[in-house]
């Protein structure tokens, strides 16, 4: 045998098969295990295996809703050791989630201690917290001792665990579920249990009901954190009929009057699965980046209840406009993706509609009812057998006592005795109806009956006890007859299920703390597309940008020659008057335009902020010009290579931080000139001090590109370009600061892309027109 194992060709572990098939089979096995044993919930009880095992372990520990608490470490340890051989932290996290009333609609675990909060803080360690079951969890386990469901061996075969819990209410939809498997996922929102039971009752009464009629009872999800659903009803109906879709959910808010015309917005409920701390951080970021300029401040005044205060910058702002902007830019509004992918009968993954999920639950409840009824009948049959034996003993009490007193093996003697004659006589002498045997029948005690007689206490040998036995026997016979009728009639079964569901509805709606609907419905309405400029208060500012690119906005229109403070080694470069409603265009040497709002500039108390941090301006790119955007104006753009064109200013507005590429530069060339078009002629000067004048209509108007040749160079490149009115002459500023104008331009007038002539006498040495 050892020779066979040592031979690699004979070892059964060495199996030659294609790698593709080997990997495929093993990955499929892993995928099925993930789908069935980890990620997808069962449509019958709405639980994943880890949650089911936690509740079953808590039941074995007798942690009822009215009992005491037990350390969470003990619960997760027992669950791991007996049923769920995975990490204890994963088990504890799953149990903690069942205790969070902001995560699960109807908590299944009653936690004592820190089980986390809506801010996103984690629960305390399992050694610090305690837990027990809630009445909702007990309703899921009701009937577990009555053979309502199948059991299977646990992972090591020592114990047995339920395959599924009896679940007296549709927990899958009541508490929802989410999970990611291999190749599929699920995301089911929670619902109101009263509405779900109403839908179940309607489906019992009308088995062929369509989804639209069920939506009259279940209009949509009911999230534990409340909120307002603004999804159109037709979209919700489509999602429930197909099992896939999305639902828009908004925070709940109201306007709080502060008197004297002042007001503030108070948010009292936030969307499901949104962490409040991250939401506050996002709103603070919107204030800092001025993406919502009409929002002045955000304060979190929450205690046990949520209270987030939003302060507007001006009381003249419409609260609806403010909230619509926040809904678009933050998680005050989310889209909850619905994907009702569940395991049907615990085996088959399927994306189900609302009706299919409810039908799976009702069919399961019918199976549970039949199994519990059959189990009860077996218990009744056993009890009737015992009662029949006890009644025979009472009718033949003297003979029974004599056998027990004198016989060496009383049990065998009781079973050998023929009780027919005495039983018949006693039956004729009594006023009640005895066991159902004919007068000529031979009555022999069974093993169970004989054992029950021997275990009977002496204090039970009373006439009153005999009458109690007869009454109990008659009641059990009536009950058994009712169970037989129930098992034989489908209508009676559905009637009994409906009665049970009504009892559950009464317990968990009117008498339950969270029984009322928490999430309401509303219409989103048409959000007005209000320009940001219209929401900003118009105030004068002075924009200052240094040579090193630090930018700020001084309050008011100060003198442009006023001495300002800058960082060491820095100084002024661009200084101009503007207003907070203005858009500023930044043209960089990489040929890109960047757009920033004057209202978003930092204040003038400090040195400002680097412009490169406000937009995505590369370190190697230099700022060519900064100016106020004037709609409808045209710009002359030119590169150092001498190429250029005219572009409408409206086309250079950038919508993102990365800016908008307008003039293409390459091979070492840079963007050099950006001048407003004013006049009918163009003047260009190169680094060789040659000036060329040509008419503006020779330049094309483009939205983006390299442009056309403005001036021809043998060496060097373009220094500057400008536009002017030919009849008025070309002006420039001389070294003394005086403005000089040359009207006789015929010497420099030529076609575009020619070399030009040397600059006029007195032209600036820096080769710049201005």
C-alpha positions in Angstrom: 0.0 0.0 0.0 2.8 2.4 0.8 4.3 1.7 -2.6 1.1 2.7 -4.3 0.9 6.0 -2.3 4.5 6.9 -3.0 4.0 6.4 -6.7 2.7 9.7 -8.1 0.9 8.0 -10.9 -1.1 5.8 -8.5 -1.8 8.4 -5.7 -5.5 9.2 -5.8 -4.7 12.9 -4.9 -2.8 13.3 -8.1 -5.5 13.8 -10.7 -4.7 15.1 -14.1 -7.3 17.5 -15.5 -7.3 20.7 -17.5 -6.5 23.8 -15.5 -9.5 25.7 -16.9 -11.9 23.0 -15.7 -10.2 22.6 -12.3 -10.3 26.3 -11.6 -13.9 26.6 -12.9 -15.2 23.8 -10.7 -13.5 25.1 -7.6 -14.5 28.7 -8.2 -18.1 27.6 -8.8 -18.1 25.7 -5.5 -16.8 28.8 -3.8 -19.4 31.0 -5.5 -22.3 28.7 -4.5 -21.1 28.6 -0.9 -20.9 32.4 -0.8 -24.3 32.9 -2.4 -26.1 30.3 -0.2 -24.3 30.5 3.1 -23.2 34.1 3.4 -24.5 36.8 1.2 -28.1 36.3 0.2 -31.0 36.1 2.7 -33.7 33.4 2.7 -37.1 34.6 1.4 -38.8 32.6 4.2 -37.4 34.2 7.3 -35.4 37.0 5.7 -32.2 36.0 7.5 -28.7 35.1 6.5 -27.0 32.1 8.2 -25.0 34.2 10.6 -28.1 36.1 11.9 -30.1 32.9 12.1 -27.4 31.2 14.2 -27.0 34.2 16.5 -30.7 34.1 17.3 -30.7 30.4 17.8 -27.7 30.5 20.1 -29.4 33.3 22.1 -32.5 31.1 22.4 -30.4 28.2 23.7 -28.9 30.6 26.3 -32.5 31.5 27.3 -32.1 35.2 26.6 -35.8 36.0 26.3 -37.1 39.6 25.9 -38.3 39.5 29.5 -35.2 37.9 31.0 -31.8 39.2 31.9 -28.9 40.3 29.7 -25.7 38.4 28.9 -22.3 39.5 27.8 -22.0 39.8 24.1 -18.7 38.0 24.2 -20.5 34.9 25.5 -23.1 35.1 22.8 -20.7 35.5 20.0 -18.4 32.8 21.5 -21.2 30.3 21.7 -22.4 31.1 18.2 -18.9 30.7 16.9 -18.1 27.5 18.8 -21.4 25.7 18.1 -22.8 26.9 14.8 -20.8 29.5 12.9 -17.1 28.7 12.6 -16.0 32.2 11.5 -14.3 35.2 13.2 -15.8 36.3 16.5 -15.5 40.0 15.4 -17.7 39.3 12.3 -20.3 37.6 14.5 -20.3 40.4 17.0 -20.6 43.0 14.2 -23.6 41.1 12.8 -25.2 41.0 16.2 -24.5 44.6 16.9 -26.3 45.5 13.6 -29.4 43.6 14.8 -29.5 45.9 17.8 -29.1 49.3 16.0 -32.5 51.0 15.7 -31.0 53.4 13.1 -29.9 50.4 10.9 -32.7 47.9 11.3 -36.3 48.8 11.2 -37.4 46.3 13.9 -34.4 45.4 16.1 -34.0 41.7 16.8 -31.5 42.2 19.6 -31.9 44.4 22.7 -28.5 45.8 23.4 -27.2 47.2 26.7 -24.1 49.4 26.3 -22.5 51.1 23.4 -23.7 49.5 20.2 -22.6 52.4 17.9 -24.5 55.4 16.7 -25.7 57.2 13.6 -22.5 59.2 13.5 -20.7 56.1 12.4 -18.9 55.3 15.6 -18.2 51.5 16.1 -19.8 49.5 19.0 -17.7 48.9 22.1 -15.8 45.7 22.4 -18.0 42.6 23.0 -16.7 42.3 26.6 -18.2 45.6 27.5 -21.7 45.1 26.1 -24.7 42.9 26.9 -27.6 41.7 24.9 -30.9 39.7 24.9 -33.6 39.0 22.3 -36.5 41.3 21.5 -40.1 40.3 21.1 -39.6 40.6 17.3 -36.8 37.9 17.5 -39.1 35.7 19.6 -41.8 35.9 17.0 -39.3 34.6 14.4 -38.5 31.6 16.7 -42.1 30.9 17.7 -42.9 27.2 16.9 -39.3 26.0 16.7 -40.0 23.3 19.3 -43.1 22.1 17.4 -41.3 20.6 14.4 -42.2 23.6 12.3 -38.9 23.5 10.3 -36.2 21.1 9.4 -33.0 20.8 11.4 -29.5 19.9 10.2 -26.3 18.9 11.9 -24.0 21.8 12.8 -20.5 22.1 11.2 -18.9 19.4 13.4 -22.0 17.1 13.8 -22.3 17.6 17.6 -25.5 19.6 17.6 -28.4 20.5 15.3 -29.4 23.8 14.0 -32.6 25.0 12.2 -32.4 25.3 8.4 -34.8 28.2 8.6 -36.7 29.9 11.4 -40.6 29.7 11.5 -40.9 33.5 11.2 -44.4 34.6 12.1 -44.1 37.8 10.0 -42.4 38.7 6.7 -39.0 39.7 8.2 -37.3 39.9 4.8 -39.2 43.0 3.8 -39.8 44.2 7.3 -36.1 44.6 8.1 -34.6 44.4 4.6 -31.2 43.0 3.8 -28.1 43.7 1.8 -25.1 41.6 0.7 -22.6 41.1 -2.1 -22.1 37.5 -3.4 -20.2 36.3 -6.4 -21.7 37.6 -9.5 -24.8 38.9 -7.8 -25.9 41.2 -4.9 -29.0 42.1 -3.0 -30.2 45.3 -1.5 -33.7 45.2 0.0 -35.1 48.2 1.9 -37.1 47.9 5.2 -40.8 48.2 5.2 -43.7 48.8 7.7 -44.8 45.5 9.2 -48.5 46.6 9.4 -48.5 47.4 5.7 -46.8 44.1 4.8 -49.4 42.1 6.8 -52.2 44.0 5.1 -50.7 43.1 1.7 -50.4 39.4 2.9 -54.1 39.4 3.9 -55.0 40.8 0.6 -52.9 38.2 -1.2 -54.6 35.4 0.9 -58.0 36.7 -0.1 -57.1 37.4 -3.7 -54.3 34.9 -4.8 -54.2 36.3 -8.3 -53.8 39.9 -7.2 -51.4 42.0 -9.3 -48.6 44.1 -8.0 -50.5 47.4 -8.4 -53.1 46.3 -5.9 -50.5 45.3 -3.4 -49.0 48.8 -3.7 -52.2 50.1 -2.3 -51.1 48.4 1.0 -47.3 48.8 0.6 -46.8 52.2 -1.0 -43.0 52.0 -0.5 -40.2 51.4 2.0 -40.3 52.6 5.6 -36.7 53.4 6.7 -35.7 53.3 10.4 -34.2 56.8 10.1 -37.4 58.3 8.6 -37.0 60.8 5.8 -39.1 61.7 2.8 -39.5 59.6 -0.3 -39.8 61.8 -3.4 -39.7 59.1 -6.0 -42.7 59.2 -8.4 -45.2 56.4 -7.6 -45.0 54.9 -11.1 -41.2 54.4 -10.6 -41.8 52.7 -7.3 -44.4 50.4 -8.9 -42.0 49.6 -11.7 -39.3 48.7 -9.2 -41.6 46.5 -7.1 -42.9 44.7 -10.2 -39.4 43.9 -11.6 -37.4 43.6 -8.3 -34.9 46.2 -9.5 -35.0 50.0 -9.3 -34.0 53.0 -7.2 -35.8 55.2 -4.8 -35.0 58.9 -4.0 -34.9 59.6 -0.3 -34.5 63.1 1.3 -33.9 64.4 4.7 -36.8 65.8 6.7 -36.5 69.5 7.5 -38.5 72.6 8.5 -37.9 76.3 8.7 -37.5 77.7 12.3 -38.5 81.3 12.7 -36.0 83.3 14.8 -38.0 86.5 14.8 -37.3 89.9 13.2 -37.3 88.2 9.8 -34.5 85.8 10.6 -34.8 82.1 10.1 -32.8 78.9 9.9 -33.4 75.4 8.5 -33.5 72.5 11.0 -32.9 69.0 9.7 -34.6 66.4 12.0 -34.2 63.2 9.9 -31.4 62.1 7.5 -31.5 59.5 4.8 -31.0 55.8 5.5 -27.4 54.6 5.9 -26.0 58.1 5.8 -23.5 58.8 8.6 -24.3 62.0 10.3 -20.7 63.0 11.0 -19.7 62.6 7.4 -22.8 64.5 6.3 -21.8 67.4 8.6 -18.3 67.3 7.2 -19.6 67.4 3.6 -21.8 70.4 4.4 -18.9 72.2 6.1 -16.8 71.5 2.9 -19.5 73.1 0.8 -19.3 76.2 2.9 -15.5 76.3 2.8 -15.4 75.8 -1.0 -18.3 78.1 -1.5 -20.1 75.7 -3.8 -23.3 76.7 -2.0 -22.6 80.4 -1.4 -26.0 81.1 0.3 -25.1 78.7 3.1 -23.4 80.5 6.0 -22.9 77.9 8.7 -23.8 74.3 9.8 -24.2 73.3 13.5 -24.9 69.9 14.8 -27.1 70.2 17.9 -28.1 66.6 18.0 -28.6 64.8 21.3 -30.8 61.7 21.3 -32.7 63.1 18.4 -31.2 64.6 15.2 -31.0 68.4 15.0 -28.8 69.9 12.3 -29.1 73.6 12.0 -28.3 75.3 8.6 -27.9 79.1 8.7 -28.4 81.0 5.4 -26.2 84.0 4.5 -29.1 86.2 3.9 -32.7 86.2 5.1 -33.8 87.0 1.6 -32.9 83.6 0.3 -35.7 81.2 -0.4 -35.4 78.1 1.9 -36.6 75.9 -0.9 -33.8 77.1 -3.1 -31.2 76.6 -0.4 -32.4 73.0 0.3 -32.6 72.1 -3.4 -28.9 73.1 -3.8 -28.0 71.1 -0.8 -29.9 68.1 -2.1 -27.9 68.2 -5.3 -24.5 68.6 -3.6 -24.7 66.4 -0.5 -26.2 63.3 1.0 -29.2 65.1 2.3 -30.7 63.3 -0.7 -29.7 59.8 -1.8 -30.8 57.1 -4.2 -31.5 53.8 -2.5 -30.9 51.0 -5.1 -33.5 48.2 -4.8 -32.4 44.7 -5.8 -34.6 42.0 -4.4 -32.3 39.1 -5.1 -33.2 36.3 -2.5 -33.0 32.6 -2.0 -36.3 30.9 -2.8 -36.8 27.8 -0.5 -33.2 28.4 0.6 -31.8 27.0 -2.6 -32.4 29.1 -5.7 -31.3 32.8 -6.1 -33.9 34.8 -7.9 -34.7 38.5 -8.3 -38.3 38.6 -7.1 -41.1 41.1 -7.3 -43.1 42.2 -4.3 -45.8 39.6 -4.9 -43.3 36.8 -5.3 -41.6 37.6 -2.0 -44.9 37.8 -0.2 -46.1 34.6 -1.8 -42.9 32.8 -0.8 -43.5 33.9 2.8 -47.2 32.8 2.8 -46.4 29.4 1.3 -43.8 28.9 4.0 -46.3 29.9 6.7 -48.7 27.3 5.4 -46.0 24.7 5.5 -45.2 25.7 9.1 -48.9 25.6 10.1 -49.3 22.1 8.7 -46.1 20.8 10.4 -47.1 22.4 13.7 -50.6 20.9 13.4 -49.2 17.5 12.6 -46.8 17.7 15.5 -49.7 18.7 17.8 -51.7 15.8 16.6 -48.9 13.4 17.5 -48.7 15.0 21.0 -52.5 14.6 21.4 -52.4 11.0 20.3 -49.7 10.2 22.8 -51.6 12.0 25.6 -54.9 10.3 24.6 -53.1 6.9 24.9 -51.9 7.8 28.4 -55.3 9.1 29.4 -57.1 6.0 28.2 -54.7 3.9 30.3 -55.3 6.1 33.4 -59.0 5.9 33.0 -58.8 2.1 32.8 -56.8 2.2 36.0 -59.4 4.3 37.8 -62.2 2.0 36.6 -60.2 -1.0 37.9 -58.5 0.6 40.8 -58.6 -2.3 43.2 -57.1 -4.8 40.7 -54.4 -2.3 39.7 -53.4 -1.7 43.3 -53.4 -5.5 44.0 -51.0 -6.1 41.0 -48.7 -3.2 42.0 -48.6 -4.4 45.6 -48.0 -8.1 45.2 -46.7 -8.8 41.7 -42.9 -9.0 41.2 -43.1 -7.4 37.8 -46.1 -5.1 38.0 -45.5 -3.5 34.5 -45.6 -6.8 32.7 -48.6 -8.0 34.8 -50.5 -4.8 33.9 -49.8 -5.4 30.2 -50.8 -9.2 30.5 -54.1 -8.5 32.2 -57.3 -8.7 30.2 -59.3 -5.6 31.2 -62.2 -6.2 28.8 -64.8 -7.6 31.3 -64.2 -5.2 34.1 -63.8 -2.3 31.8 -67.2 -3.1 30.1 -68.9 -3.5 33.4 -67.5 -0.3 34.7 -68.4 1.5 31.6 -72.0 0.4 32.0 -72.1 1.4 35.6 -70.7 4.9 35.0 -72.6 8.0 33.7 -69.9 9.1 31.3 -68.6 7.7 28.1 -65.4 5.8 28.5 -62.7 5.0 25.9 -63.9 4.1 22.4 -64.0 0.3 22.7 -66.9 -2.1 22.1 -68.3 -4.3 24.8 -66.7 -7.4 23.4 -63.3 -5.9 22.7 -60.2 -7.1 24.6 -58.5 -4.1 26.3 -54.8 -4.5 26.9 -52.6 -1.8 28.2 -49.7 -0.6 26.1 -46.2 0.0 27.4 -46.8 3.7 27.5 -50.1 3.2 29.5 -48.5 0.8 31.9 -45.6 3.2 32.6 -48.0 6.1 33.1 -50.0 4.0 35.7 -46.9 3.0 37.6 -45.8 6.7 37.7 -49.1 7.9 39.0 -49.0 9.5 42.4 -51.2 8.3 45.3 -52.7 11.8 45.7 -54.1 11.5 42.2 -56.4 8.6 43.3 -59.4 10.9 43.8 -62.8 11.0 42.2 -62.2 14.6 41.2 -59.0 13.6 39.4 -60.8 10.9 37.5 -63.4 13.5 36.3 -60.5 15.8 35.2 -59.0 13.1 33.1 -62.3 12.5 31.3 -62.7 16.2 30.6 -59.1 16.5 29.3 -59.7 13.4 27.1 -62.8 14.9 25.6 -61.2 18.3 25.0 -58.2 16.6 23.3 -60.5 14.6 21.1 -62.3 17.8 20.0 -59.0 19.5 19.4 -57.7 16.6 17.4 -60.8 16.5 15.3 -60.3 20.2 14.6 -56.7 19.7 13.5 -57.8 16.9 11.2 -60.3 19.2 9.6 -57.7 21.9 9.4 -55.2 19.7 7.6 -57.8 18.5 5.2 -59.0 22.0 4.2 -56.9 24.6 2.4 -59.4 27.3 3.1 -59.3 26.7 6.8 -55.5 26.8 6.7 -55.4 30.2 5.0 -58.1 31.4 7.4 -55.9 30.3 10.4 -52.8 32.0 8.8 -54.8 35.2 8.4 -55.9 35.1 12.0 -52.2 34.6 13.1 -51.1 37.5 10.9 -53.8 39.8 12.4 -52.5 39.0 15.9 -49.0 39.8 14.8 -50.2 43.1 13.3 -51.9 44.1 16.5 -48.8 43.3 18.6 -46.3 45.2 16.4 -48.3 48.2 15.2 -50.6 49.7 17.8 -48.8 48.3 20.9 -45.3 48.7 19.5 -43.1 51.7 20.0 -42.0 51.9 16.3 -45.1 50.5 14.8 -46.2 53.7 13.0 -44.8 54.6 9.6 -41.6 56.7 9.9 -41.0 57.5 6.2 -43.5 59.7 4.4 -44.0 60.6 0.8 -43.9 63.9 -1.1 -43.4 65.3 -4.6 -39.9 66.5 -5.4 -41.3 69.4 -7.4 -39.5 71.3 -10.1 -36.2 72.6 -8.8 -35.5 76.1 -10.3 -32.1 76.3 -12.0 -31.0 79.5 -10.3 -27.6 80.9 -11.3 -25.1 81.1 -8.5 -24.6 84.8 -9.2 -28.2 85.5 -8.4 -27.7 83.9 -4.9 -24.7 86.0 -4.0 -25.0 89.4 -2.4 -23.5 92.0 -4.7 -20.6 93.7 -2.9 -17.5 95.6 -4.2 -14.2 93.9 -3.8 -10.6 94.5 -5.0 -8.9 91.4 -6.4 -5.2 91.2 -5.7 -2.9 88.5 -7.1 0.8 88.4 -6.4 3.7 87.5 -8.6 3.9 84.1 -6.9 0.2 83.4 -7.5 -1.3 84.2 -4.1 -4.8 85.6 -4.6 -7.2 87.4 -2.3 -10.3 89.8 -2.3 -10.1 93.0 -0.4 -13.4 94.4 0.8 -14.5 97.4 -1.1 -12.9 99.3 -4.0 -9.6 100.4 -2.6 -7.0 102.5 -4.5 -5.2 100.4 -7.0 -1.9 102.0 -6.2 -2.3 101.4 -2.4 0.6 99.7 -0.8 -0.3 96.2 0.3 1.5 93.5 2.3 2.9 90.4 0.6 5.1 87.5 1.5 8.9 88.0 1.6 10.2 88.0 -2.0 6.7 88.5 -3.4 4.9 91.5 -4.8 1.8 92.7 -6.7 1.0 91.6 -10.2 -2.7 91.9 -10.9 -4.9 94.4 -9.0 -8.4 95.4 -10.2 -11.8 96.2 -9.0 -14.6 93.7 -9.2 -17.8 92.6 -7.5 -18.7 89.4 -5.6 -21.1 88.3 -8.4 -18.3 88.5 -11.0 -16.7 85.5 -12.7 -13.0 85.7 -13.0 -11.1 84.1 -15.9 -7.6 82.9 -15.4 -5.5 82.3 -18.6 -2.4 80.2 -18.1 0.7 79.6 -20.2 -0.5 76.0 -20.9 -3.3 77.4 -23.0 -6.1 76.6 -20.5 -8.7 78.9 -19.0 -9.8 78.5 -15.4 -13.0 80.0 -13.9 -13.4 81.1 -10.3 -16.1 83.2 -8.6 -15.0 86.4 -7.0 -17.2 85.5 -4.0 -15.1 82.3 -3.5 -11.8 84.2 -3.1 -10.3 84.3 0.4 -10.6 87.5 2.4 -8.1 90.2 2.4 -7.0 90.1 6.1 -4.2 87.6 5.3 -2.0 87.0 2.4 -4.6 85.0 0.6 -4.3 81.5 -0.8 -2.3 80.0 -3.7 -4.4 80.1 -6.9 -3.0 76.7 -7.7 -4.9 75.2 -4.8 -8.2 76.7 -6.0 -7.9 75.3 -9.5 -5.8 72.5 -11.0 -3.1 74.8 -12.3 0.1 72.8 -13.0 3.3 73.9 -11.3 5.1 74.4 -14.6 2.3 76.7 -15.9 2.5 80.5 -15.4 -0.5 82.9 -15.0 -0.7 85.0 -18.2 -3.7 87.1 -17.2 -6.7 87.4 -14.8 -9.7 89.5 -15.8 -13.5 89.8 -15.2 -15.7 87.8 -17.6 -17.9 89.9 -19.8 -20.5 87.9 -21.7 -20.5 88.4 -25.4 -17.0 89.8 -25.7 -14.3 88.3 -27.9 -10.7 87.6 -27.1 -7.5 87.6 -29.1 -5.3 84.6 -28.2 -1.7 84.1 -29.3 1.1 81.8 -28.5 4.9 82.4 -28.3 5.3 80.6 -31.6 3.3 83.4 -33.3 0.0 81.5 -33.8 -3.3 82.8 -32.8 -7.0 83.3 -33.4 -10.2 85.0 -32.0 -12.4 83.2 -29.6 -15.8 84.2 -28.1 -15.4 84.7 -24.4 -18.5 82.7 -23.6 -16.7 79.6 -25.0 -13.8 79.7 -22.6 -15.8 79.4 -19.4 -14.6 76.3 -17.5 -17.1 74.2 -15.5 -14.5 72.2 -13.5 -11.3 72.8 -11.5 -9.2 71.3 -14.3 -10.1 74.2 -16.6 -10.8 74.3 -20.3 -8.1 73.9 -23.0 -8.6 76.6 -25.6 -5.3 77.3 -27.4 -3.1 74.3 -28.2 0.6 74.7 -27.5 3.4 72.2 -28.1 7.1 71.9 -28.9 8.1 74.2 -26.1 5.7 77.0 -27.1 3.5 78.7 -24.5 0.4 80.8 -24.5 1.5 84.4 -24.5 -1.3 86.9 -25.3 -5.0 87.2 -24.2 -6.5 90.6 -25.1 -10.1 91.7 -25.5 -10.9 92.4 -29.2 -11.5 96.2 -29.6 -11.2 97.6 -33.1 -10.7 96.3 -36.7 -6.9 95.8 -36.9 -4.3 93.7 -35.2 -0.7 94.7 -34.3 2.0 92.1 -33.6 5.5 92.6 -32.4 8.1 89.9 -32.2 11.2 89.4 -30.1 13.2 90.8 -33.1 11.3 94.2 -32.6 9.6 93.9 -35.9 6.0 95.2 -36.0 3.3 93.9 -38.3 -0.1 95.4 -38.7 -3.0 93.6 -40.6 -6.8 93.7 -40.5 -8.7 91.7 -38.0 -10.9 89.9 -40.6 -7.8 87.9 -41.6 -8.0 86.0 -38.3 -10.4 83.1 -37.9 -12.9 82.8 -35.0 -12.5 79.4 -33.3 -13.5 77.7 -30.1 -10.3 75.8 -29.7 -7.2 75.0 -31.7 -3.7 76.1 -32.6 -4.7 79.0 -34.7 -3.1 80.5 -37.7 0.3 82.2 -38.3 0.2 85.9 -37.2 3.8 86.8 -38.0 6.8 85.1 -39.6 10.1 84.8 -37.6 13.5 83.6 -38.5 14.7 83.7 -34.9 12.8 84.1 -31.6 9.1 84.3 -31.4 6.1 86.6 -30.5 6.4 89.2 -27.8 3.0 90.9 -27.8 -0.2 91.4 -29.8 -3.1 93.8 -29.6 -6.2 95.0 -31.5 -7.0 98.6 -32.3 -9.1 100.8 -34.6 -7.0 101.4 -37.7 -8.4 104.9 -38.3 -7.4 106.0 -34.8 -3.9 104.8 -35.0 -1.7 102.4 -32.9 -0.9 103.5 -29.3 1.7 102.4 -26.8 3.3 103.7 -23.6 6.8 105.0 -23.8 9.5 104.6 -21.1 8.5 107.9 -19.6 4.9 106.7 -19.1 3.4 108.8 -21.8 1.0 107.5 -24.4 2.2 107.8 -28.0 0.1 107.2 -31.0 1.2 106.4 -34.5 -1.4 107.1 -37.2 0.8 106.7 -40.3 0.8 102.9 -40.3 1.2 102.2 -44.1 4.8 101.2 -43.5 3.9 98.3 -41.2 0.6 97.4 -42.9 0.8 94.0 -44.7 -0.8 90.6 -45.0 -0.9 88.3 -42.0 2.0 85.9 -41.6 4.6 88.3 -43.1 7.7 89.5 -41.3 6.9 93.1 -40.6 9.2 96.2 -40.3 11.2 97.5 -37.4 9.3 99.2 -34.6 8.7 102.9 -34.8 11.0 105.3 -33.0 10.2 105.5 -29.2 8.6 102.0 -29.1 9.1 100.4 -25.6 12.3 98.3 -25.1 10.2 95.5 -23.5 8.4 95.0 -26.8 4.9 95.4 -25.1 2.1 97.6 -26.4 0.8 98.2 -22.9 
